[in-house]
Amino acid sequence: MPSFQTVLTTRRSGRASAIAALALTAAIATAGSGCARATPPATRPTAARGLVPVGVPLGDPASVAPPAATDTWIVAVLLRELDGDDVVAREHVDVDCANGVLTLRGEVGDRLAKQRAVAIAQVVRGVRAIVDRISVVPRPRPDYELEFVAAGALANDPTTAGQAIGAHARAGVVHLAGNADSNAARQIAENDILATPGVVDVVDDLAVVQGKRGDAQLRSEVERVMRDDPWLDDARVRVAVEDGVVEITGIVKSAAERGRAEADARATSPRGVDVVALRINTVSDGTWRDQPAAARTDEELARAYVDAVARDPRVHPFLPGIQVRDRVVVITGEAPDVDAAQAAADDARNLPGVADTHVDVRVAPAVGESDRAVLYQARGAIEHDPHLSSRHIAVEVFHGRVSLRGSVGSEADRRRAIAAVTSVPGARGVDDDLVVDPPTLGSSLAHGTGR
């Protein structure tokens, strides 16, 4: 049989497209060579809830694992996962895959949907790299309206309602300040604001201060965290809370998922967590949830990044240098413009299995640095500093003047941040709005929590 490469492109329109993509496997096998393009049916079936390999009778589709993670299978699994997510399901995302490199396209209404789509793609078995070309098209809103809507979103969420969280907007960036009662509540508050149309970004300066909560509120918080976790399928998981102790029952597909459920519950700071009755029914659903993802070698990560850049037209004609050691990816070079530099950095950060990334890409000097170029390099200067990268520092540039907002842990860190952005080519001054906020035990744990 001649060798060939499958390039699969499909528009996500629900489970119907997943079934159609799998049906394509048979056609490819029959043809023996060439390219394949899947067009989803116009209607959405209501019977099948997952993936069924060609030739296998309908039953529990999750109980059947693919023999290999082909491009067709990868797309089908991703379509199912996107369709089952509360945030991404309402958006329009196109997916195509070639040699394990996924490209995501489309326009979404908020930052959370873009982040969630990439996070879900990271979970799919066989994905080597992700080219994120999803555009956020926020609805323009004045800052006073954003503050009003953000306050309403926090008040209407059972997890954040009644908590001392304030939201202040400036140029579409919402700054959260105050107290959250757990690490989980803090993340939920940030997600609620990211999901608000018109929000460009969120600066999270919430401190974690545990307070007394009722069982109903704690249960709602646990359920929300598990629902938002792409590494946990909570469809058959149940949560009960009594006197602050969380009991999780039901069925998960692996010990790794069971551990994830317990970790999610503990992020809500309960009195205790009981997972004794959470049973494991070992099956594979095409994702890495059934076991921790196998560590990728440095060579695999380097090859995947090269393939991703080759499929990302935003990077061309720039060819960044890449070095990988202990799954830490370092990219270097001089990009022709800010867009190419940002795309090269995003392709590195989105590599599944990467431990960390260091971006040392400069933008070719122009006749007078634009605000976008200054902004890109000022943010890079903050991210490269290990004392500052873990802090929530918002960077803005207007006519060459760099504005810093957020919190730092000490006066020395405040001076480090100012010095870092002052050295950026094209910066014409710094407006320092940083607040010195020495970390407490609770806030240190909060800053160290994330997925």
N, C-alpha and C positions, 0 to 999 in steps of 0.2 A: 504494500500500500504506500503511495507516495506520501512524503511528509508535507505538512501544511500548518499554517497558523490560523487559528480561529479568531476573528474579530467580531465580537457580539455587541450590538447596540440595541438598546430597548428603552422605551419610555415607560416609566413606572405608572401603572394605572391599576394597581391592586394585585390580588392573588391571581387573577386571570393571566397577567403577564408572566408571572412565575411559572405557571403551568405551561404556557406557550413556549417559554424559554427552554424548559426541559424537553418538550416535544421536539425541539430543534436538534437535540442530541442524536435522535434516531436518523434525522435527515442528513446530518453531517457524517455519521457513520456509514450511511448508505452511499453517499456521494464519494466519500474517500478523499476528497480534496476540495479546495476553494474556500470562499468566505461565506459567512452566514449572517443574516440580518433578521432579527425577530420583530414582528409587528404585533402588538398586543390586540386581543379581540376587543370589540366595541363594548361587550357586556361583561359584567363581573359575576362569575359563578358563586354560588352560596354554599356549595357542599364541601369542596376541598379546602382545608385550612393549612396547607403546607406544600411540601415538595414530594413528588412521587417519581422515582426514576422510571424511565420508559420500560415497559414490559412487566412492571411490578403492580399487582392488583392494589386498588385503593384500600387502605386500612388506616393504621396510624402512621402517617408519612414520616414523622420524626423518628420512627424506630428503624428506618432504613438509611444507612450511611452510603455516600457515593464511593465508588471504587477509587476515584481520583478527583482532585479539585480542579476540574477543567474550567475554562473561561465561562462556558455555558452554565455550569453548576454554580460558580461564584456569583454570577449575576442573578440567577434564580433565588439563591439563598438571600442575597442582599435585598432583592425586591420584597421578599416575604418579611424580612426584618423591618424595612422602612415602612411597609404597609401596616405593620403592627405597632408602630410607635405613635403615641398620642400627638407629639409635636410635629413630626415630619409627615405624617399621613395626610395632613391637610395641605401640604405644599406640593410643588411640581418639580420633581427631580429626575433628570435623565441619567442613565448609567450605561457606560460601555466598558468593555474589558478586553485587553489583549495581552497574552502572556503573563497574566496575573497582575497587570497594572490597571487599576480602576481609574476611570475618569468620571467625575460627578459634575453635572452641568444643571443649570436652571436658575430661576430667580425665586428667592424666598423673602418673606416679609419681615424677618427678624433674625438677629444674630444667633439665638438659641437653636433655631432650625438648622442653620449652617453647621454649627458645632456638633449638634446631635447626629447629623447625617454622616459626618466624618468619623465620629466616635463609633457609630454602628458598623461602618465599613471596617474599622479596625478589628472587630470581633469575628468577621467572616473568615473561615479557614481557606487558605490558599491565596489570600490577597498579599501581594509582594510590595506594592506601593500604591499610593493614592494621590491623584492629581485633582485637587479641589478647585473647580472652576465655578462653584456656586456663587452667585452674586446676591448680596443683601440689598434689597430695594426698599428702604424704610419709607414710611409715610412722613413727609416733612411736618414737624410740629414745633411750635414755639416752646421755649423752656418752661414757661409757667404752666402750659398745658401738659407737658411731660411730667412735671412734678405732681400735678393733680391726678393724672392717670396712674402714675407709679404708686402714689399713696393708696389709690383705690385697689390696685392689684394686690398690694400687701395686706390691706384690710380685709379683702375678700378671700384670701387664702387661709384655710383653717390653721395651717402651721404657723404663719407669721402674724395672724390677727392678734391684736392686743400686745404685741411685742414693741419695745421702744426702738423702732427703726425709723430713721428719717431719710428722706430722699431729696437731694438737691441737684438740679440739672443746669448744665452750662454747655452750650453749643452741641446739644444732643447727648452729652456724656453725663450719666447719672451717678452721683456720688452717694453711697450708702454709708451712714454713720449711726452709731448707737450700739445697742446690745441685742444679741440673739441668744436663745437659751441652749443652743447646741451647735456643733459643727454642721450637722445636717440642716438645721434651720437656716444657718447662714448661707449655705449653698442654695437652698430652696429660694431664699429671698433674692439672691443674685440671678437665679434662673428666671424667676418671675419678672424681673426687670428686663433681662435680655429678651424675653418673649413679648415685650411691650412694643408695638409698632412705633417707629420713630426714634427709638433708642439706638445710638451709635455704639456706645460702649458703657461699661459699668466699672466704677472704682469702688472696691469693697473694703471699707475700713471698719467693719463690724467687729466688735469684741464679743467673745463667747462668755456669757455669765449665766451659769445654770440657775434656774428658778423652779418653783413648784409648778407642776403641770398636771392636769387631769389625765386619766387613762384614755379618754376619747381623743384628746389632742395628741397624746403620744402615739396612739395607734395610727392616726391620720399621718403623722410625720414619718413613721416607719414605712407605711404603705407607699407614701410618695417617694421616699428615697429608693426603695426597691423598684418601683415602677420606672424611675429615671435611670437606673443602672443598666447600661447595655450588656454588661457581663452576667446578668441574672435574668432568667425568664421566670417572671412571677405569676404566670397564668394559673398555676395550680398550687400557689402558696397562699396560706391564710395567716392572718395576724390577730392575736388577742392580747389584751393588756389587763393585768389585774394588780393593783397596788404598785404600779410602776415597773412591774416585771413583764417583759415582752415574751410571749410564747408564739413560736412560729411552727406551723404544722403544714402538711400537704406533701407534695412530691417535687423534687428537683432531679436533674439528670446526671449529677455528678457530685463528688465530694467537694470539688472546687466551687460549684454553685452553692452548696450548703454553707461552705465557709464564707462565701460572699454575702449570703443572706444574713448570717450572724454579724459580719462586720458592718453591714449597712444598718442593722438594728442598733449596734453599739454606738454608731456615730450620732445617734439621737440622745445619748447620755441617759439611758434608763437605769433603774436600780439593778436590773439583771436581764439576761437573755437566755431563754430555754429553747434549744433546737432538737431536743431528744426525739420529738415526734415528727420531725421533718425527714421523711423517707427519701431514699435515693433509688431511682429507677434508671439504671445506666443505659442511655441511648445516645445517639449522635444526631444532631439536627443541622449539621453543616457549619457549625461555628466552633470556636475554641472554648465554649462554656463547659464542655464536658471534661476539659483538663486545662491546666495552665498552658498557655502557648509555649511551644518549644523555643528555646533561645535560638535566635538566628545568628549565624556566624558573621564575622565582620565582612568576609568576602561576599556573602549573600546580600547583606545590606548595601554594600557598595554597588553591586550589579543592579540591584533593584532601583537605587537612586539614579544611576545612569539611564536606565530604561524609562524612569518617570520623567526625567528632564527631556529625553528624546521625544516623549509624547506630549510635552507641555509647550504649546506654541508661545506662551508668554515669556519663556526663558530665552528663546532663540533671538539672536545668534550667539548669545552668551553661553559659554561652556565652563561652568564652575569647576574648580578643583575639589576633590573629595578625598578625605582620609577617614578611616574608621578604625578605632581601637577600643576593644571591650564594649562594643555596641554604642560607643559615643561617636557621633558623626560630626566632622568638622568640614565645612565648605568654605572655600576661599575664592578670590578673584576680584575682578573689577567689572561690574555690570554696566551696560550702556545707559540704563535708566533705572528709576526706582521700581517700576513695575516688574522688570526682569529680576532685580535683586530680591524683591519680596516674594515672587513666585518661586525662585530657587530656594529661599529659606523655608517657605511653606512646604514644598515637596520633601525637604529633609525632615521637618518636624512631624509630618504625617506618615512617615515610614512605620508600618507595624513592626513592633519588636525593638524599636530604638530605645536606648536607655536615656540618652540626652543628646542635645545638638548644640554646637557652637558655630555661629555664623560670623565669618570674618570677610564679608563681601562688601566692597566699597562701590559707590556709584561714581561713574566717570564724571570728573568736574565739568561743569558747564559755565557759560558766561553769566555768572551770578547764580548762586545756588537757589533753587526754588524752595518754597516752604515744604513741599512734599519730600524733597531730598534731605533737607535738614531734619524733618520729623523722623524719617526712616533711620538716619544715622544717630539721632539723639536717643531714640528708643533702643537701638542696638547697643549704645554705650551703657545704658542702664541695665539691659539684660545681660551684658557680658561681665558685669561686676557682681561677684558672688555675695557681697554684702547687701546689694540692692535688688537682685533679681527676684528674691522671694517676697519683696514688699509690693504693695499695690500702689504704684506710682503712675499717674496719668501724665502724659506728655502732649502738649499742644504747641503749635508754631503759627505765628501770625506776623507776616512781613519780617521774617527772620528772627523774631524774638521768641524764645523758648519759654513756655510756661510749665512749671512743675507743680502738681497737686497730688495729695495723698499723705501717707504717713511713713515715717522712718523710725528706726529703733533708737537712734541717738543723735546728738548734735554732730558727731563725727560723720555719721552716714549722711546727714543733710548736706554737709560741706562736700562729701564725696560725690553726691548726685549733682550738685551745682558745678563742680569742677569737671565732671564727666561730660556734661552737655555743653559747657563753655568751650571745650576744645573741638567741638564739631565744626567742620568747615561750613561757613555761611551763617553760623549763629551770630546774631547781632546783640545779644544780651539775654539775661535770664530773669524771669519773674518767679520768685520763690514763694510759693504758697504751701510748702510742706509743713507738716505738723510732726513734732517729735513726740512719739508715743512709745515709751519703753515697753517691750513685750512682757505680758504676764504669762503665767503657766497656761491659762485658758486660750489666750490669743496666740501663743506660740503653737499650741496644738492645732488651732484653727488654720494658721498659715501653712502648716505642714500637711494639711488634709487636702486631697484632690484626686481626680481620676484622670 
